[in-house]
């Protein structure tokens, strides 16, 4: 769980996203950072027994700097106004599927899978789907998955209008093959993170995404 002070810090930062305010509130930021890291410790303690592939993860593998990279962004606000937690056997900079928790006053959600794969990885995932789509269908049709996440995320930015190159439009898995991201998401209320059972409940939801992560990672780690 997070403290109300941490939530208030994020809300205030959203309204005052500039270096002057941040410098004046440096002590608040240090408390926020400690609370953030404490949450990651608690979440890892819940997740590791459920997914042994996470066993070697430490806090430093799962957290993000608060500074935004604004070099190529139209949005020049210098700080992130949310907490991000990424848990994957590939850590932050490796191309493997994993679990993500996003906590902020503007949006809060949990998710899993693989977002924005590079071309080589995308081809591997689509090849796995083409040959083993029955496995993926079983994963997304599992009762807990459907109850918590509904389906894989799909929108106009995440899906091709036509069949991808090298695949027929009548392929039985064509709707999966059209996807450009392979994720599932559940939105939650920002204030839920202050509840004492937040970590336990979140871990119980995230682990439902393990079969999806395993399917994707199988594709990524299989030699051609």
Beta strands, then each sheet from edge to edge (+ up, - down):
strand 1: 82-87
strand 2: 98-104
strand 3: 109-114
strand 4: 182-187
sheet 1: 1+ 2- 3+ 4-
end
